Amino acid sequence: MKINKILCALALGFVTLMTACDTDATGSIYDGMETGQGFSFATNTMRAVSVKATAPEFEVPVFRSNSHGDYSGTLVAKGTIDGEVANCYKVSGFTFKDGESQSSVKVDVSELEIGKVLALTLAFTDTVNMGYTNNEVLTVNVNVDYNWLSLGNGTFTDKFFGFYSEPEILKAEGFDRYRVMAPCEAYRTDPANASDDWIASWSAEYIELWVEDGFVFWDAWFTGQNYDGDPKSPIYAYHPSDFSSLNDPEFWTFSKFVDSKTIQLAPYYYVDGMGGWNYTQKDDIVTITLP
């Protein structure tokens, strides 16, 4: 009987000890989970994001390891363009409801210039509640592009070179901006023009033009012609504003919408380092009709 009492006492003491140890350990673990949120991103580097100018927002998911209770917070953001500090973005806060482990922030880049790439870094401001992963800071490259919609096929006439084609014409959704697709290719690839030794091996993929303050502007396009057949002397069609001596609205009036379907361009055909042909003050040089 003495042996049994001793064994029972030892067993009771062991159970008491185990219970005490388990209570201490459990209390430590759960206290930490309840007070710490454990924030993190899904990754350190997010795939590059391209948004449309008509919808210049995107979302970045954020996570927490503790889903107990409501919590709202913010991120700190830093942006650069070509290594220079940029502030062309807005980042919203995030909110977790009780029981939720995933939320998101919205990034608005409506002020980001089209054609520029914003390198954006996001980090949590609440460093006390960070998770145990390495995904505490996220970087992503962002750009804005137009949403190009096909209008169908129009016409392109260049009376200086004698070009005519019926290219596809695109319009940027929500903007007075157009692309005339490969307008010089019909002439360049026509076997009937094989004897034209000024023809180059390529021409502009498109002419991009837009309306600003009632004037029509465009990015200089390669006409598919080389002066005297020399590939080192390509002929481009420039807007007058590309030249300092013509960079005044009084010289832009011939490039315009003639009517709702007809666009007139008055270019300066120019060979770099040599000179060119100034048709910036002439009507009916390049005409584009919309579908």
C-alpha positions in Angstrom: 0.0 0.0 0.0 2.9 2.4 0.7 4.2 1.7 -2.7 0.9 2.5 -4.3 0.6 5.8 -2.3 4.1 6.8 -3.4 3.4 6.0 -7.0 0.1 7.9 -6.9 1.8 10.9 -5.4 4.6 10.8 -8.0 2.0 10.5 -10.8 -0.1 13.4 -9.4 3.0 15.5 -9.2 4.0 14.7 -12.7 0.6 15.6 -14.0 0.6 18.8 -12.1 4.1 19.7 -13.4 3.0 18.9 -17.0 -0.1 21.0 -16.6 1.9 23.9 -15.3 4.4 23.7 -18.1 1.7 23.5 -20.7 -0.1 26.5 -19.2 3.1 28.6 -19.3 3.9 27.7 -22.9 0.3 28.1 -24.2 0.0 31.4 -22.5 3.2 32.7 -24.2 2.2 31.5 -27.7 -1.4 32.7 -27.7 -0.6 36.0 -26.1 1.8 36.7 -29.0 -0.7 35.7 -31.6 -3.4 37.9 -30.1 -1.3 41.0 -29.9 0.8 40.7 -33.1 -0.8 41.0 -36.6 2.0 39.4 -38.6 1.8 41.6 -41.7 3.3 40.6 -45.0 3.1 40.8 -48.7 2.7 37.8 -51.0 6.1 38.5 -52.5 9.1 40.9 -52.4 8.8 41.7 -56.1 5.5 42.0 -57.9 5.2 41.4 -61.6 5.3 44.6 -63.7 1.8 46.3 -63.9 0.5 48.1 -66.9 -2.8 50.0 -66.4 -5.0 51.8 -68.9 -5.3 55.5 -68.9 -9.0 55.2 -68.5 -8.6 53.0 -65.4 -5.3 54.0 -63.8 -5.6 51.9 -60.6 -4.5 48.5 -59.4 -4.6 46.5 -56.1 -1.8 45.0 -54.0 -2.9 42.2 -51.6 -1.7 42.4 -48.0 -1.8 39.6 -45.4 -1.8 39.0 -41.7 -1.1 35.8 -39.8 -3.5 36.7 -36.9 -7.1 37.0 -38.1 -8.5 38.0 -34.7 -10.2 41.4 -34.4 -10.5 44.4 -36.7 -7.4 46.3 -37.8 -6.8 49.2 -40.1 -3.4 50.5 -41.2 -1.3 52.2 -43.9 1.7 51.7 -46.1 4.7 53.9 -46.7 5.4 54.4 -50.4 8.4 55.6 -52.3 8.5 56.1 -56.1 11.2 56.9 -58.6 11.3 57.4 -62.4 14.7 57.0 -64.1 16.2 57.2 -60.6 14.6 60.5 -59.8 12.1 60.9 -56.9 8.5 60.8 -58.2 5.2 61.6 -56.4 2.7 60.7 -59.2 0.8 58.1 -57.1 -1.6 57.6 -54.2 -1.8 54.6 -52.0 -4.9 53.8 -49.9 -4.9 52.3 -46.5 -6.0 48.7 -45.7 -8.6 47.2 -43.4 -9.0 43.7 -41.9 -12.3 42.7 -40.4 -12.4 40.2 -37.6 -11.7 36.7 -39.1 -10.0 38.1 -42.2 -6.4 37.3 -43.1 -6.2 39.1 -46.5 -6.9 42.6 -47.5 -5.6 45.0 -50.2 -4.5 48.5 -50.9 -5.4 50.5 -54.0 -2.6 52.3 -55.9 -3.7 55.2 -58.1 -1.2 56.3 -60.8 -3.5 58.7 -62.7 -0.8 61.3 -62.6 1.9 59.0 -64.1 2.9 60.2 -67.6 2.2 57.7 -70.3 5.5 56.2 -71.5 7.2 56.5 -68.1 7.9 53.6 -65.8 7.4 54.2 -62.1 9.5 52.1 -59.7 7.3 51.8 -56.6 8.3 50.5 -53.2 5.7 49.7 -50.5 6.3 48.9 -46.8 4.2 48.6 -43.7 4.3 51.6 -41.3 3.6 49.3 -38.3 6.9 47.6 -37.9 6.0 46.1 -34.5 3.4 43.9 -36.1 5.5 42.4 -38.9 5.3 38.8 -39.9 8.0 36.2 -39.9 8.5 36.1 -43.6 11.0 38.1 -45.7 8.1 39.7 -47.6 7.9 42.9 -45.6 8.8 45.2 -48.4 7.4 45.0 -52.0 8.7 46.6 -55.2 6.8 46.8 -58.5 7.3 48.6 -61.8 4.2 50.4 -63.1 3.3 52.1 -66.5 0.2 53.6 -68.0 -0.9 52.9 -71.6 -3.9 53.9 -73.7 -6.6 51.4 -74.5 -6.5 51.3 -78.3 -9.7 50.5 -80.1 -9.9 49.8 -83.9 -12.1 52.1 -85.9 -11.6 50.1 -89.0 -9.8 51.1 -92.2 -9.4 54.7 -93.4 -7.3 56.3 -96.0 -3.8 57.9 -96.0 -2.6 60.2 -98.8 0.9 61.8 -99.0 1.0 64.0 -102.1 4.7 64.9 -101.5 5.8 61.3 -102.1 2.7 60.1 -104.0 1.6 57.6 -101.3 -1.9 56.2 -101.0 -3.0 53.5 -98.7 -6.0 52.3 -96.7 -4.6 51.5 -93.3 -6.3 50.5 -90.1 -6.9 53.4 -87.7 -7.0 53.0 -83.9 -8.3 55.5 -81.4 -7.3 55.7 -77.7 -10.4 55.1 -75.7 -11.5 58.4 -74.0 -8.9 60.5 -75.8 -8.5 62.5 -79.0 -5.5 60.4 -80.0 -5.1 58.1 -83.0 -2.7 55.7 -84.6 -2.6 55.3 -88.4 -1.1 51.8 -88.8 1.8 51.3 -91.3 0.6 54.0 -93.7 3.7 53.9 -95.9 4.0 50.1 -96.3 1.6 49.8 -99.3 3.9 52.0 -101.4 7.1 50.5 -100.1 6.1 46.9 -100.8 4.3 47.5 -104.1 6.3 45.7 -106.9 5.3 48.5 -109.2 7.6 50.8 -107.2 10.6 48.5 -107.3 12.5 51.0 -109.5 12.3 53.7 -106.8 15.8 53.5 -105.4 14.9 55.8 -102.5 12.7 53.1 -100.9 14.1 51.9 -97.6 13.9 48.4 -96.1 11.2 49.5 -93.5 8.8 52.3 -92.7 7.0 53.6 -89.6 4.9 51.0 -87.7 2.3 53.7 -87.2 1.8 57.5 -87.1 0.5 58.6 -83.6 -1.3 61.9 -83.6 -3.4 63.8 -81.1 -5.4 66.9 -80.6 -4.2 69.6 -78.2 -5.8 73.1 -78.0 -7.4 72.6 -81.4 -4.1 71.8 -83.1 -3.1 68.3 -84.4 0.3 67.1 -83.3 2.2 63.9 -84.1 5.4 62.0 -83.3 7.8 62.2 -86.2 7.4 59.2 -88.5 9.8 57.5 -90.9 8.5 57.8 -94.4 10.2 54.7 -95.7 12.3 56.8 -98.0 16.1 57.4 -97.8 17.5 60.5 -99.4 19.3 59.5 -102.6 18.9 55.9 -101.5 21.4 56.3 -98.6 20.3 54.3 -95.5 22.2 56.9 -93.4 19.9 59.6 -94.7 16.4 58.6 -93.7 13.6 61.1 -94.4 11.3 61.8 -91.4 8.1 63.8 -91.4 8.2 66.3 -88.4 5.6 68.5 -86.8 6.7 72.2 -87.0 6.9 72.4 -83.2 9.9 70.0 -83.4 12.0 73.0 -84.8 12.8 76.0 -82.6 12.2 78.4 -85.4 8.7 77.0 -85.9 7.8 76.3 -82.3 4.9 78.8 -82.2 1.2 78.3 -82.7 1.2 80.6 -85.7 3.0 77.8 -87.6 0.7 75.0 -86.5 -2.6 76.1 -88.0 -2.3 73.9 -91.2 -2.3 70.7 -89.2 -5.9 70.3 -88.1 -9.2 68.5 -88.4 -10.8 69.7 -91.6 -14.0 68.1 -90.6 -15.1 65.3 -88.2 -13.6 62.6 -90.5 -10.7 64.4 -92.2 -7.3 65.2 -90.7 -4.8 67.4 -92.5 -1.1 67.2 -91.6 1.5 69.8 -92.8 4.9 68.2 -92.2 8.5 69.3 -92.5 10.2 66.5 -94.4 13.7 66.5 -93.0 17.1 64.6 -93.3 19.2 65.0 -90.1 22.3 67.0 -90.8 21.3 67.9 -94.3 18.0 69.8 -94.4 14.6 69.2 -96.0 11.4 70.3 -97.5 9.2 72.7 -95.4 5.5 72.1 -96.1 4.3 73.3 -92.7 2.4 76.2 -94.2 0.6 74.3 -97.0 -2.8 72.7 -97.3 -3.5 69.2 -98.7 -0.1 67.7 -98.3 -1.0 64.7 -96.0 -4.6 63.8 -95.6 -6.0 61.1 -93.4 -9.7 60.1 -93.5 -11.2 58.2 -90.5 -13.6 55.3 -91.1 
